[in-house]
Amino acid sequence: MSGYYDHYYFPPSRPRAVKGGIKAQSKRGRFGQTWWGRRWIDTLESFSIGARLGRGKSYARSGQVMFIDIEEGEVHSAVQGSRGSPYVLEIEMKVYKPADWKTLAESLREQPFYVARLLAGEIPVDFEVIMEEHGMPLFPQRRNDLKTDCSCPDWSNPCKHIAAVIYLLAEEFDRDPFLLFELRGITREELLFEITGAKPETEKDADEAEKMAQASAPLTPDGHFWEEGLLPNDFYGVVRTPPAPAALPKRLGKFPFWRAEAALSDVLEPLYKKASLRGLRVFQGEE
């Protein structure tokens, strides 16, 4: 039996190692830190695909997934298995019409709590109930709601390669929950615009830049423009190393689909500390 397989049985195989594959940040236990990330995983685990779930977790944590592209209603990916060429897979979800989103947004305008949570980059706990009441489930409710396809020979659908991608998607949804809405047909900017009426950031930035360009006049240097002046003693203020290293990268959040063993913030923090100390020594004339 070890060399035999048919429509029901595939012998165990070892996947080929991948350099630079996407690695799960979760090293053990379940995936998904937020309620919506865990809810996404519940969808997969409700399909009862047995041991393939465990192998999917192993693939996600060992970096077998080569890339993941999230588009409107679709996820495209490639996963390296035991064969020479990676398996190509696709996940599809139903996209809701613009009119459906507009109706949902109108009902949310009278509920400031939900608007505030969305503006803060979070999905309120019972938000999926509101969407279901409008006939727009955020998550797949039945197996047929999540259409999956993989080029591997496994008869099971979803297979372990699709499972690996779904696990990694849970971590990505933790980082950016609005990707769930994008899978349903609307971007973060479009959703917030429908709810609040505020322009997307890109449009506001363009408007502000145009106003500044119109209001700005070229600088005309006077006779002392290029002369070096005296600086006050307190010009630099208090010079010290930052109390929180790598503050800006930490504010930016997790890096999308990180591919290394350690988290990006863990790698950058000691580098920021060393750079800060050396910068201070240079400023003080010690180097």
C-alpha positions in Angstrom: 0.0 0.0 0.0 2.9 2.4 0.6 3.4 3.0 -3.1 -0.2 2.9 -4.1 -2.8 5.7 -4.3 -6.1 6.1 -6.0 -9.1 8.4 -5.7 -9.1 8.1 -1.9 -5.6 7.5 -0.7 -2.3 9.5 -1.1 0.9 8.3 0.5 2.6 10.7 2.9 5.0 13.0 1.2 7.5 15.7 2.3 7.1 19.2 0.8 10.1 20.8 -0.8 11.6 23.6 1.2 10.9 27.2 0.1 13.2 30.1 0.5 11.4 33.4 1.3 7.9 31.8 1.8 5.2 33.4 4.0 5.5 32.1 7.5 2.8 32.3 10.1 3.5 34.4 13.2 1.6 31.8 15.3 4.1 29.2 16.3 1.6 27.0 18.2 -2.0 26.8 19.2 -4.9 28.2 17.1 -4.7 30.9 14.5 -6.5 34.3 14.8 -6.0 36.8 17.6 -9.1 38.9 16.9 -12.7 37.7 17.0 -13.0 38.1 13.2 -9.7 36.2 12.7 -11.0 33.3 14.8 -14.4 33.4 13.1 -12.7 33.1 9.7 -10.9 30.0 10.9 -14.1 28.5 12.3 -15.3 28.6 8.7 -12.5 26.3 7.6 -12.7 24.0 10.6 -16.5 23.5 10.1 -15.7 21.8 6.7 -14.5 18.7 8.5 -11.5 17.9 6.3 -9.8 15.9 8.9 -6.0 15.5 9.0 -5.6 18.0 6.2 -6.2 20.8 8.7 -3.1 19.7 10.7 -1.0 19.5 7.5 -2.3 22.9 6.4 -1.1 24.4 9.7 2.3 22.8 9.2 2.5 24.3 5.7 1.5 27.7 7.0 4.1 27.7 9.7 7.0 26.3 7.7 6.7 28.9 4.9 5.4 26.7 2.1 3.0 29.5 0.8 4.9 31.5 -1.8 2.6 34.4 -2.2 -1.0 35.6 -1.5 -2.8 38.2 -3.5 -6.2 39.5 -2.2 -8.5 41.1 -4.8 -12.2 41.9 -5.0 -13.9 38.6 -4.3 -10.8 36.5 -4.9 -7.6 35.2 -3.3 -4.8 33.9 -5.5 -1.9 32.0 -4.2 0.8 29.4 -4.9 1.9 26.7 -2.4 5.0 24.5 -2.7 4.3 20.8 -2.2 6.4 17.7 -2.8 6.4 18.2 -6.6 8.8 20.4 -8.6 6.3 23.1 -9.4 4.2 24.8 -6.8 0.4 24.3 -6.8 -1.7 27.2 -7.9 -4.9 27.8 -6.0 -7.8 30.2 -5.9 -10.4 31.1 -3.3 -13.6 32.9 -4.3 -16.3 34.7 -2.2 -19.5 36.3 -3.3 -19.2 40.1 -4.0 -22.1 42.3 -2.9 -23.5 45.0 -5.2 -22.7 48.8 -4.5 -26.5 49.3 -3.8 -26.3 46.7 -1.0 -23.4 48.5 0.6 -25.1 51.8 0.3 -28.2 50.5 2.1 -26.1 49.0 4.8 -24.2 52.3 5.2 -27.4 54.3 5.6 -28.5 52.1 8.5 -25.1 52.5 10.2 -25.1 56.3 10.1 -27.6 56.3 13.1 -25.3 54.0 15.1 -22.2 56.0 16.1 -20.7 53.2 18.1 -20.2 51.1 15.0 -18.9 54.0 13.0 -16.4 54.8 15.7 -15.1 51.2 15.9 -14.7 51.0 12.1 -12.9 54.3 12.0 -10.6 52.8 14.7 -9.8 49.9 12.4 -11.9 47.3 14.2 -15.0 45.3 13.4 -17.6 45.5 16.2 -18.4 42.1 17.7 -22.0 42.0 16.5 -21.4 43.7 13.2 -21.7 40.4 11.3 -25.3 40.2 12.7 -26.2 43.5 11.2 -24.8 42.4 7.9 -26.7 39.2 8.0 -29.9 41.2 8.7 -29.3 43.0 5.4 -28.7 39.7 3.6 -24.9 40.3 3.4 -23.1 37.7 5.5 -19.5 38.8 6.2 -18.3 35.2 6.6 -19.2 32.1 4.6 -22.1 30.4 6.2 -22.0 27.2 4.1 -19.3 25.2 2.4 -20.5 26.3 -1.0 -20.1 30.0 0.0 -16.4 29.6 -0.1 -15.4 28.3 -3.6 -11.9 26.9 -3.6 -9.7 25.3 -6.3 -6.2 23.9 -6.3 -4.1 22.3 -9.0 -2.9 19.6 -6.7 -4.0 15.9 -7.3 -5.8 15.6 -3.9 -9.5 14.8 -4.3 -10.4 16.7 -1.2 -11.5 20.3 -1.6 -10.4 22.2 0.4 -7.0 20.5 0.5 -4.0 21.1 2.8 -2.7 23.8 0.5 -5.9 25.7 0.6 -6.0 25.2 4.3 -2.5 26.7 4.7 -3.6 29.9 2.8 -6.8 30.2 4.9 -4.8 30.0 8.1 -2.4 32.7 6.9 -5.4 34.8 5.8 -6.6 34.8 9.4 -3.4 36.5 10.5 -3.7 39.0 7.7 -7.3 39.8 8.7 -6.1 40.3 12.3 -3.7 43.0 10.9 -6.2 44.6 8.5 -9.9 43.6 9.0 -11.0 45.7 6.0 -9.5 43.0 3.7 -12.6 41.0 4.7 -14.8 43.7 3.3 -12.6 43.9 0.2 -13.3 40.2 -0.5 -17.0 41.2 -0.4 -16.5 43.9 -2.9 -15.7 47.2 -1.1 -12.5 48.8 0.0 -11.9 50.5 3.4 -12.0 54.0 1.8 -15.2 53.3 -0.1 -16.9 51.8 3.0 -16.0 54.7 5.3 -17.0 57.2 2.6 -20.4 55.5 2.3 -20.9 55.7 6.0 -19.5 59.1 6.9 -19.5 60.9 3.6 -15.8 61.8 4.2 -13.5 61.7 1.2 -11.0 58.9 1.0 -7.6 59.9 2.2 -6.1 59.9 -1.2 -8.6 62.4 -2.5 -8.3 64.6 0.6 -4.5 64.6 0.3 -4.7 65.6 -3.4 -7.1 68.5 -2.6 -4.8 69.7 0.2 -1.7 69.5 -2.0 -3.5 71.5 -4.7 -4.6 74.2 -2.2 -1.0 74.5 -0.8 0.4 74.7 -4.3 -1.9 77.5 -5.2 -1.3 79.4 -2.0 2.5 79.0 -2.0 4.7 81.7 -3.6 8.3 81.2 -4.5 10.8 82.2 -1.8 12.9 85.2 -2.7 16.2 85.1 -0.8 17.5 88.4 0.6 21.1 89.4 1.0 21.5 87.4 4.2 19.8 84.2 3.0 23.0 82.2 2.7 24.8 83.6 5.7 25.3 81.4 8.8 23.7 82.9 11.9 24.2 82.3 15.6 22.1 79.6 17.2 20.6 80.0 20.6 22.0 77.8 23.4 18.7 75.9 23.7 18.2 75.5 20.0 18.4 71.7 20.1 16.4 71.4 23.3 17.0 68.2 25.4 18.9 65.6 23.4 18.5 62.0 24.5 17.7 58.6 23.1 14.0 57.9 22.4 12.1 56.4 25.4 10.5 53.9 23.1 12.7 52.5 20.3 11.3 51.9 16.9 8.1 53.8 17.8 7.2 54.7 14.2 7.4 51.1 12.8 5.4 49.9 15.8 2.7 52.5 15.0 2.5 51.2 11.4 1.5 47.8 12.7 2.5 44.3 11.5 4.0 43.9 8.1 1.7 42.2 5.6 2.5 38.6 5.0 5.8 38.6 6.9 8.3 36.0 5.6 10.9 35.7 8.4 11.1 33.7 11.6 11.0 36.7 13.9 8.5 39.6 13.8 9.7 42.8 12.0 9.4 44.9 15.2 11.5 42.4 17.1 14.3 42.7 14.5 14.2 46.5 14.2 14.0 47.4 17.9 17.7 46.5 18.8 18.9 48.2 15.6 17.0 51.4 16.6 18.5 51.2 20.1 22.1 50.9 18.7 21.5 53.7 16.2 20.1 56.0 18.8 23.1 55.5 21.2 25.6 56.0 18.4 23.7 59.1 17.2 23.8 60.6 20.6 27.6 60.0 20.9 28.2 61.6 17.5 26.1 64.6 18.6 28.0 65.0 21.8 31.4 64.8 19.9 32.4 61.4 21.3 32.7 59.9 17.8 
